[in-house]
């Protein structure tokens, strides 16, 4: 039989098995939704420690200077976890991320103790010569975006206030995560940037009563000894040089190069550190002794310039 004599095969109806295919597709969707329903939601807490120290210190202790108060970080983290457990009732905790700054990104003893806590991850940015954090916001954005992209979290509680965190919030939301901003009551005005407040999915502020158990002002130490004469200018100048040597050893040549263009003026945080360290070494207060404080700065600068 040649090709011309073969019987024609009727064309197949493309919609003949459409019902079966739809039923198989629906079954797959039902199975997928059932699996999703069995998977618990997950949340994480992201804490900008710089914001916490500054805002909570000012609220409770009246100062942003970390050296003037102690923060019970372990108790505070437990309180955050408890709050999240109440707010995200049907969700499980992934972990708490604690972002802070450190010289050369080397953990301080306090940061080491926080890193050893269960369910806590410490992430460190750098500190520049003015004791300002560098790189912390980018770490927060990287973690938020990565966790949201991989569906590791459905909700993020963000404790912070910097406007630079807006991009981190947008990145996480772009992958479907909800971002909830937690803040600290401000004695006057706001301590969180308005663009950040606008961008998040919800806001919550913790008041003075919440923070009071975790912030304790350190007792003021006085160094005056009645009847003793004040130290000489040469003695104070020598102490300034000593502190400069320790300053370079701790911070390195990059920080020195960053500081030198400001000569003869010291940034406020550096000047305050210099005064506190000098009073500790001298066991005497230099408050109210303007000439001695100038001698202290002279000794500090002279040693720095000799090394530059």
Long-range contacts (C-beta under 8 A, 24 or more apart in sequence): 40-90, 40-91, 40-92, 41-88, 41-90, 41-91, 41-92, 41-154, 41-155, 42-91, 42-92, 42-93, 42-94, 42-152, 42-153, 42-154, 42-155, 43-84, 43-88, 43-91, 43-92, 43-93, 43-94, 43-153, 43-154, 43-155, 43-156, 43-157, 44-93, 44-94, 44-95, 44-96, 44-97, 44-147, 44-152, 44-153, 44-155, 44-156, 44-157, 45-80, 45-81, 45-84, 45-93, 45-95, 45-96, 45-97, 45-156, 45-157, 45-159, 46-97, 46-99, 46-140, 46-143, 46-144, 46-156, 46-157, 46-158, 46-159, 46-160, 47-77, 47-80, 47-96, 47-97, 47-98, 47-99, 47-159, 47-160, 48-99, 48-136, 48-140, 48-158, 48-159, 48-160, 48-161, 48-162, 48-165, 49-73, 49-98, 49-99, 49-100, 50-99, 50-100, 50-101, 50-133, 50-136, 51-159, 51-160, 51-161, 51-162, 51-184, 51-191, 52-76, 52-159, 52-184, 54-191, 55-161, 55-183, 55-184, 55-186, 55-191, 56-184, 56-211, 56-214, 56-215, 57-215, 58-187, 58-191, 59-184, 59-185, 59-186, 59-187, 59-208, 59-211, 59-215, 60-208, 60-211, 60-212, 60-215, 60-217, 61-215, 61-216, 61-217, 62-217, 63-217, 65-272, 67-218, 67-276, 68-217, 68-218, 69-215, 69-216, 69-217, 69-218, 70-215, 70-216, 70-218, 71-214, 71-215, 72-213, 72-214, 72-215, 72-216, 73-98, 73-110, 73-113, 73-114, 73-214, 74-113, 74-114, 74-117, 75-213, 75-214, 76-214, 77-114, 77-117, 77-120, 79-210, 79-214, 80-157, 80-159, 80-182, 81-119, 83-157, 83-182, 84-157, 87-157, 87-180, 87-204, 88-155, 91-154, 91-155, 93-119, 94-147, 94-152, 94-153, 95-119, 95-120, 95-121, 96-120, 96-121, 97-121, 97-123, 97-140, 97-143, 98-122, 98-123, 99-123, 99-124, 99-125, 99-136, 99-139, 99-140, 100-124, 100-125, 100-133, 100-136, 101-125, 101-126, 101-127, 101-132, 101-133, 101-134, 101-135, 101-136, 102-126, 102-127, 103-127, 103-250, 103-251, 104-252, 128-255, 128-258, 129-251, 129-255, 129-256, 129-258, 129-259, 129-267, 129-270, 130-267, 130-268, 130-269, 130-270, 131-269, 131-270, 131-273, 132-269, 137-162, 137-164, 137-165, 137-168, 140-165, 140-168, 141-165, 141-167, 141-168, 141-171, 144-168, 144-169, 144-171, 144-172, 144-177, 144-179, 145-171, 145-172, 145-175, 147-172, 147-177, 148-172, 148-173, 148-174, 148-175, 148-176, 148-177, 149-175, 151-175, 151-176, 153-177, 154-178, 155-179, 155-180, 156-180, 157-182, 158-182, 158-200, 159-183, 160-192, 160-196, 161-191, 161-192, 161-193, 161-196, 162-193, 162-196, 163-193, 163-195, 163-196, 165-193, 165-196, 166-193, 166-195, 166-196, 166-199, 169-196, 169-199, 169-200, 170-199, 173-199, 173-201, 178-202, 180-204, 182-206, 184-211, 185-211, 222-285, 223-279, 223-280, 223-282, 223-283, 223-284, 223-285, 224-284, 224-285, 225-283, 225-284, 228-284, 230-284, 230-289, 230-292, 231-282, 231-284, 231-292, 233-291, 233-292, 233-295, 234-295, 235-282, 236-278, 236-282, 236-286, 236-292, 236-295, 236-296, 236-299, 237-295, 237-296, 237-298, 237-299, 237-302, 238-299, 239-278, 239-281, 239-282, 239-296, 239-299, 240-274, 240-278, 240-295, 240-296, 240-297, 240-298, 240-299, 240-300, 240-301, 240-302, 240-303, 241-299, 241-300, 241-302, 241-303, 242-281, 243-274, 243-277, 243-278, 243-281, 243-300, 244-299, 244-300, 244-301, 244-302, 244-303, 244-304, 245-303, 246-277, 247-300, 247-304, 248-304, 248-307, 256-304, 256-307, 256-308, 257-308, 259-304, 260-304, 260-305, 260-308, 263-301, 263-305, 264-297, 264-301, 266-297, 266-300, 271-297, 274-300
